[in-house]
């Protein structure tokens, strides 16, 4: 009974990339910041018009802030469900929402290394330019917030309520069947 529905489904693979870097070398306030954010999505259509795509999302990102010779770093992996809705029949304009209950990684803050975990939310809006029947290139603007709930330093685990938020553009490559 599920085989005919799956055979008619649209499948989607999407890879998004954001790299940003900034520096300020004015006297008294030297700092350098860099961030690399990768987003992978694999999903299938769940409605008859094949404009609503549901699937699994993976975010992998790292950032480094160097200020006055002190360095703060994050390296995080996030996973969870994502829902994407194409707002037109040509499957160009879309909005998406994701919830990542798995968010784990490491951070160095004030020269203290720790393992952190929590969850994240993300929302995006984008445009996909169709290069061929299967391949599209596009861009999106994304809001992402990570809420950390636990931090482990050595063998000591403690609770935390730290939040990290980003608004970022992404370049995207999309493979879309049908």
C-alpha positions as CSV (number, residue, x, y, z in Angstrom):
1,X,0.0,0.0,0.0
2,X,2.9,2.4,0.7
3,X,4.9,1.5,-2.5
4,X,2.6,3.4,-4.9
5,X,2.7,6.5,-2.7
6,X,6.5,6.4,-2.4
7,X,6.9,5.8,-6.2
8,X,5.0,9.1,-6.8
9,X,6.9,11.1,-4.1
10,X,9.3,13.9,-4.9
11,X,12.7,13.3,-3.2
12,X,14.9,16.2,-2.2
13,X,18.6,16.5,-1.3
14,X,19.8,20.0,-0.3
15,X,23.2,21.3,0.8
16,X,23.6,24.8,2.2
17,X,26.8,26.6,3.0
18,X,27.6,29.8,4.9
19,X,31.1,31.2,5.6
20,X,31.6,34.5,7.3
21,X,34.6,36.3,8.6
22,X,35.2,39.7,10.1
23,X,38.0,41.5,11.9
24,X,38.4,44.8,13.7
25,X,42.0,45.9,14.3
26,X,41.2,49.3,15.8
27,X,43.3,50.2,18.8
28,X,41.9,48.8,22.1
29,X,39.4,46.5,20.5
30,X,41.1,43.9,18.3
31,X,39.0,40.9,17.4
32,X,38.7,38.3,14.6
33,X,35.6,36.2,14.0
34,X,35.0,33.4,11.6
35,X,32.1,30.9,11.2
36,X,31.5,27.9,8.8
37,X,28.0,26.6,8.7
38,X,27.0,23.5,6.7
39,X,23.4,22.3,6.3
40,X,22.3,19.0,4.8
41,X,18.6,18.0,4.2
42,X,17.2,14.8,2.8
43,X,13.4,14.6,2.5
44,X,10.4,13.4,0.5
45,X,7.0,15.0,-0.4
46,X,4.1,14.3,1.9
47,X,1.2,16.0,-0.1
48,X,-0.4,15.4,-3.4
49,X,0.9,18.6,-5.0
50,X,4.4,17.5,-3.9
51,X,5.1,21.0,-2.5
52,X,5.4,19.9,1.2
53,X,8.7,18.1,1.9
54,X,9.5,16.4,5.2
55,X,12.8,14.9,6.2
56,X,15.9,14.8,8.2
57,X,18.2,17.8,8.7
58,X,21.9,17.8,9.7
59,X,23.7,21.0,10.7
60,X,27.5,21.0,11.3
61,X,29.1,24.3,12.3
62,X,32.1,25.9,13.9
63,X,33.0,29.4,14.9
64,X,36.0,31.1,16.4
65,X,36.2,34.5,18.1
66,X,39.7,35.8,19.0
67,X,39.7,38.9,21.1
68,X,42.8,40.3,22.8
69,X,44.7,37.0,22.4
70,X,41.8,35.0,24.1
71,X,40.0,32.6,21.8
72,X,36.4,31.3,22.1
73,X,35.5,28.3,19.8
74,X,32.4,26.2,19.1
75,X,32.2,23.0,17.1
76,X,28.6,21.7,17.0
77,X,26.6,18.9,15.3
78,X,22.8,19.1,15.2
79,X,20.2,16.7,13.8
80,X,16.4,16.6,13.6
81,X,13.3,16.9,11.5
82,X,12.7,19.6,8.9
83,X,9.6,20.7,7.0
84,X,10.0,22.6,3.8
85,X,7.1,24.2,1.8
86,X,7.5,25.3,-1.8
87,X,5.1,28.3,-2.2
88,X,4.6,27.9,-6.0
89,X,4.1,25.1,-8.5
90,X,7.5,25.8,-10.1
91,X,9.2,24.9,-6.8
92,X,11.3,28.0,-6.6
93,X,10.2,30.0,-3.5
94,X,10.2,28.2,-0.2
95,X,10.0,28.5,3.6
96,X,11.3,25.9,6.0
97,X,11.3,25.1,9.7
98,X,13.5,22.7,11.6
99,X,13.8,21.4,15.1
100,X,17.0,19.7,16.2
101,X,16.7,17.9,19.5
102,X,20.2,16.5,19.1
103,X,22.8,19.2,19.4
104,X,26.2,18.2,20.7
105,X,29.7,19.4,20.5
106,X,32.6,21.2,22.1
107,X,33.4,24.7,23.1
108,X,36.3,26.6,24.5
109,X,35.4,29.7,26.4
110,X,37.8,31.7,28.6
111,X,40.5,29.0,27.9
112,X,38.2,26.3,29.4
113,X,37.4,23.3,27.2
114,X,34.0,21.7,27.6
115,X,31.5,19.4,26.0
116,X,28.0,20.9,25.5
117,X,24.6,19.6,24.5
118,X,21.1,21.0,23.9
119,X,18.7,21.6,21.1
120,X,18.2,24.1,18.3
121,X,15.5,25.7,16.1
122,X,15.8,27.1,12.6
123,X,13.6,29.0,10.1
124,X,14.5,29.9,6.6
125,X,13.2,31.4,3.4
126,X,14.8,30.9,0.0
127,X,14.7,30.8,-3.8
128,X,15.8,27.9,-5.9
129,X,16.9,28.7,-9.5
130,X,16.4,25.6,-11.7
131,X,19.5,24.6,-13.7
132,X,18.0,21.4,-15.0
133,X,15.1,19.0,-14.3
134,X,17.1,17.6,-11.3
135,X,19.6,20.3,-10.2
136,X,19.0,23.7,-8.7
137,X,21.1,26.5,-7.2
138,X,19.8,29.0,-4.8
139,X,20.1,31.2,-1.8
140,X,18.3,31.6,1.5
141,X,18.2,33.7,4.6
142,X,18.1,31.6,7.8
143,X,17.5,32.3,11.5
144,X,19.1,29.7,13.8
145,X,19.2,29.5,17.6
146,X,20.9,27.0,19.7
147,X,20.0,26.5,23.4
148,X,22.6,24.7,25.5
149,X,21.2,22.7,28.4
150,X,24.3,20.8,29.7
151,X,28.0,21.5,29.9
152,X,30.7,19.0,30.9
153,X,34.1,20.2,32.1
154,X,36.3,17.2,32.8
155,X,34.0,14.8,34.6
156,X,31.8,17.5,36.1
157,X,28.4,18.0,34.4
158,X,26.3,21.1,35.0
159,X,23.2,22.7,33.6
160,X,23.4,25.9,31.6
161,X,20.9,28.1,29.8
162,X,23.4,29.6,27.2
163,X,21.9,30.6,23.8
164,X,23.7,31.3,20.6
165,X,21.7,32.9,17.7
166,X,22.6,33.6,14.1
167,X,20.9,35.2,11.1
168,X,22.8,34.2,8.0
169,X,22.5,33.9,4.2
170,X,23.4,30.5,2.6
171,X,24.2,29.4,-0.8
172,X,22.4,26.1,-1.7
173,X,22.6,23.2,-4.1
174,X,19.4,21.2,-4.5
175,X,18.7,17.9,-6.2
176,X,14.9,17.4,-6.6
177,X,13.3,14.5,-8.4
178,X,10.2,15.0,-10.6
